[in-house]
């Protein structure tokens, strides 16, 4: 059984974490497979939006602790971070395609922090987020100490990381950890609508937005204004910009091609 299941619907690629019996916890095989599938999305010119979601009741329970507890299987934390999680995070942030994280259940440990690094995070009303690291004597990894303070503030991030409190979808939305949440009945349909909405938008502009957002985390105002000018000029040279202007003038819906 493949640990990552890929499906495609028009221009949207869905990547399902597929170890439901382990609450989709990561082992080495799944981490490397996730990287390969993300690389395939980069090369696939038909993919204009990516959805990451879990099979079963959980999104991802983090690291498979049975793997690290087994001396014959334990890759060690240096390899787990440098070869498993960190490459996934950097791929998600650098891929020039919008990545939606659809949290269908519990997102704990590395699973919670992989969610935080995506472009748009939505959740089912039954979802929950747990910075579970401190409960076993570890610190948040997978970008948790980078993204969480920027999303929810320094004080709240420190408390969540140290205490390991469980946060439900309502609270996650309230504190700015996620974009929104949906009812259990409408969750899959709403995720699908959101993904196709992004896939039909001007892809080049979305890529420039993503790059600008990435660099805004480090830039001062002057450098960010200069970066906005650079990307705005580049956006204005795309076919999608001209289509957007023409559609506005002609009072019709634009048909963007990602060019």
C-alpha positions as CSV (number, residue, x, y, z in Angstrom):
1,X,0.0,0.0,0.0
2,X,1.4,3.4,-1.0
3,X,1.9,5.8,1.9
4,X,1.0,8.8,-0.4
5,X,-1.9,8.5,-2.7
6,X,-2.1,11.0,-5.6
7,X,-5.3,11.8,-7.5
8,X,-6.0,14.6,-10.0
9,X,-9.1,16.5,-10.8
10,X,-8.7,18.8,-13.7
11,X,-5.8,21.1,-12.7
12,X,-5.8,20.2,-9.0
13,X,-3.5,17.5,-7.6
14,X,-4.5,15.9,-4.3
15,X,-1.9,14.2,-2.1
16,X,-3.3,12.0,0.6
17,X,-1.2,10.9,3.5
18,X,-2.2,7.2,3.6
19,X,-1.2,5.5,6.8
20,X,-4.6,5.7,8.5
21,X,-3.9,2.8,10.9
22,X,-1.0,4.9,12.2
23,X,-3.0,8.2,12.1
24,X,-0.8,9.1,9.1
25,X,2.3,9.5,11.2
26,X,5.5,9.9,9.2
27,X,8.1,7.2,8.7
28,X,11.0,7.5,6.3
29,X,9.2,6.0,3.4
30,X,6.3,8.4,3.6
31,X,8.5,11.4,4.0
32,X,10.6,10.6,0.9
33,X,7.5,9.7,-1.0
34,X,5.9,13.1,-0.1
35,X,9.0,14.9,-1.4
36,X,8.9,12.9,-4.7
37,X,5.2,13.7,-5.2
38,X,5.8,17.4,-4.6
39,X,8.7,17.3,-7.1
40,X,6.4,15.6,-9.6
41,X,3.9,18.5,-9.2
42,X,6.6,21.0,-10.0
43,X,7.3,19.2,-13.3
44,X,3.6,18.6,-14.1
45,X,2.6,21.7,-16.0
46,X,-1.1,20.8,-15.7
47,X,-1.0,21.1,-11.9
48,X,-2.1,24.6,-10.8
49,X,-3.1,23.9,-7.2
50,X,-2.1,21.2,-4.6
51,X,-4.2,19.9,-1.8
52,X,-2.5,18.0,1.1
53,X,-5.0,15.9,3.2
54,X,-5.0,12.8,5.3
55,X,-6.9,9.5,4.8
56,X,-9.0,8.3,7.7
57,X,-9.6,10.1,11.0
58,X,-6.4,12.1,11.3
59,X,-4.4,14.4,9.1
60,X,-1.0,13.5,10.7
61,X,0.1,12.5,14.1
62,X,3.7,13.6,13.5
63,X,6.6,11.2,13.6
64,X,6.0,7.5,13.9
65,X,7.5,6.9,17.3
66,X,7.6,3.1,16.7
67,X,10.2,3.8,14.0
68,X,12.4,5.8,16.3
69,X,11.9,3.4,19.2
70,X,13.2,0.5,17.1
71,X,17.0,0.4,17.0
72,X,17.0,-1.4,13.7
73,X,14.7,1.2,12.0
74,X,15.6,4.5,13.8
75,X,17.2,6.9,11.3
76,X,18.1,9.3,14.1
77,X,16.9,12.9,14.5
78,X,19.6,14.4,12.3
79,X,18.5,12.4,9.3
80,X,14.8,12.7,10.2
81,X,15.0,16.5,10.2
82,X,17.6,17.1,7.4
83,X,16.2,14.4,5.0
84,X,12.5,14.1,6.0
85,X,10.8,17.2,7.3
86,X,13.0,20.1,6.4
87,X,13.0,19.2,2.7
88,X,9.2,18.9,2.7
89,X,8.8,22.4,4.3
90,X,11.2,24.0,1.9
91,X,9.6,22.4,-1.1
92,X,6.1,23.6,0.1
93,X,7.4,27.2,0.5
94,X,9.4,27.3,-2.7
95,X,7.0,25.5,-5.1
96,X,5.4,28.1,-7.4
97,X,2.0,26.6,-7.0
98,X,-0.5,27.3,-4.2
99,X,-0.6,24.6,-1.6
100,X,-3.7,24.0,0.5
101,X,-3.5,22.0,3.6
102,X,-6.9,20.5,4.5
103,X,-6.8,19.3,8.1
104,X,-9.4,16.5,8.3
105,X,-8.6,15.4,11.8
106,X,-5.8,15.7,14.4
107,X,-2.6,17.4,13.4
108,X,0.0,16.8,16.0
109,X,3.7,17.5,16.3
110,X,5.4,17.6,12.9
111,X,1.9,17.2,11.3
112,X,0.7,20.4,12.9
113,X,3.8,22.3,11.8
114,X,3.6,21.0,8.2
115,X,0.1,22.5,8.2
116,X,1.4,25.9,9.3
117,X,3.9,26.3,6.5
118,X,1.3,25.9,3.7
119,X,-0.2,28.8,1.7
120,X,-3.8,28.3,2.8
121,X,-4.8,26.1,5.8
122,X,-8.4,25.0,6.2
123,X,-9.8,22.5,8.7
124,X,-12.8,20.3,9.4
125,X,-14.7,21.4,12.5
126,X,-13.5,18.2,14.2
127,X,-9.9,18.9,13.5
128,X,-7.4,19.8,16.2
129,X,-3.8,21.0,16.5
130,X,-1.3,19.9,19.1
131,X,2.3,21.0,19.6
132,X,3.0,17.6,21.2
133,X,6.8,17.8,21.3
134,X,7.3,18.9,24.9
135,X,5.2,16.0,26.2
136,X,8.1,13.7,25.2
137,X,10.9,16.0,25.9
138,X,11.4,17.6,22.5
139,X,11.1,21.0,20.9
140,X,8.8,21.9,17.9
141,X,10.5,21.2,14.6
142,X,9.4,21.3,10.9
143,X,9.4,25.1,11.0
144,X,7.2,25.3,14.1
145,X,9.3,27.8,16.0
146,X,9.4,29.9,12.8
147,X,5.8,29.9,11.6
148,X,3.8,29.6,14.8
149,X,5.0,32.9,16.5
150,X,4.4,34.8,13.2
151,X,0.9,33.4,13.0
152,X,-0.4,33.7,16.5
153,X,2.1,35.9,18.3
154,X,5.2,35.3,20.4
155,X,3.5,34.8,23.8
156,X,0.7,32.5,22.6
157,X,3.2,30.5,20.5
158,X,5.5,30.0,23.5
159,X,2.6,28.8,25.6
160,X,1.4,26.4,22.9
161,X,4.9,25.0,22.4
162,X,5.7,24.6,26.1
163,X,2.3,23.4,27.3
164,X,1.3,21.3,24.3
165,X,-2.4,22.3,24.7
166,X,-4.9,20.9,22.2
167,X,-6.4,23.6,20.0
168,X,-9.7,22.9,18.2
169,X,-10.6,24.3,14.7
170,X,-12.7,27.2,16.1
171,X,-9.8,28.4,18.3
172,X,-7.3,27.9,15.6
173,X,-9.3,30.2,13.3
174,X,-9.8,32.7,16.1
175,X,-6.1,33.1,16.8
176,X,-5.1,33.2,13.1
177,X,-3.5,29.8,12.9
178,X,-5.7,28.8,10.0
179,X,-7.7,30.5,7.3
180,X,-11.1,29.0,8.1
181,X,-12.9,25.8,9.0
182,X,-15.9,23.9,7.6
183,X,-18.6,21.6,8.9
184,X,-17.9,17.9,8.7
185,X,-20.7,17.6,6.1
186,X,-19.4,20.2,3.7
187,X,-15.6,19.9,4.3
188,X,-14.6,17.9,1.3
189,X,-16.8,19.9,-1.1
190,X,-15.5,23.2,0.3
191,X,-11.9,22.1,0.0
192,X,-12.5,21.0,-3.6
193,X,-14.2,24.4,-4.5
194,X,-11.3,26.3,-2.9
195,X,-8.7,24.3,-4.8
196,X,-10.4,24.7,-8.1
197,X,-10.9,28.4,-7.4
198,X,-7.1,28.8,-7.0
199,X,-6.4,26.6,-10.0
200,X,-8.5,28.9,-12.2
201,X,-6.7,32.1,-11.0
202,X,-3.6,33.8,-12.6
203,X,-0.9,31.2,-11.7
204,X,2.1,33.5,-12.3
205,X,0.7,36.2,-10.0
206,X,0.0,33.7,-7.3
207,X,3.6,32.5,-7.6
208,X,4.8,36.1,-7.2
209,X,2.5,36.6,-4.2
210,X,4.0,33.5,-2.6
211,X,7.6,34.7,-3.2
212,X,6.8,38.1,-1.8
213,X,5.2,36.6,1.3
214,X,8.2,34.4,1.9
215,X,10.6,37.3,1.7
216,X,8.4,39.6,3.8
217,X,9.2,37.4,6.8
218,X,12.7,38.7,6.7
219,X,12.6,42.1,4.8
220,X,12.4,45.6,6.1
221,X,9.8,47.9,4.5
222,X,12.2,49.5,2.0
223,X,13.4,46.2,0.7
224,X,9.9,44.8,0.6
225,X,8.6,47.9,-1.4
226,X,11.4,47.3,-3.9
227,X,10.5,43.6,-4.1
228,X,6.8,44.5,-4.7
229,X,7.9,46.8,-7.6
230,X,9.9,44.0,-9.1
231,X,7.2,41.4,-9.0
232,X,4.4,43.8,-10.0
233,X,6.3,44.8,-13.2
234,X,6.8,41.1,-13.9
235,X,3.1,40.3,-13.3
236,X,2.1,43.1,-15.6
237,X,4.0,41.4,-18.4
238,X,2.0,38.2,-18.2
239,X,-0.8,37.1,-20.5
240,X,-3.1,36.6,-17.5
241,X,-2.8,40.3,-16.6
242,X,-3.9,41.4,-20.0
243,X,-6.8,38.9,-19.9
244,X,-7.8,40.2,-16.5
245,X,-7.8,43.8,-17.8
246,X,-9.7,42.9,-20.9
247,X,-12.3,40.9,-19.0
248,X,-12.8,43.8,-16.6
249,X,-13.3,46.3,-19.5
250,X,-15.6,43.8,-21.3
251,X,-17.5,43.0,-18.1
252,X,-17.0,39.3,-18.4
253,X,-15.4,36.5,-16.3
254,X,-11.6,36.2,-17.1
255,X,-10.2,32.9,-18.4
256,X,-6.7,32.7,-17.0
257,X,-4.2,30.2,-18.5
258,X,-1.4,30.6,-16.1
259,X,0.8,32.4,-18.6
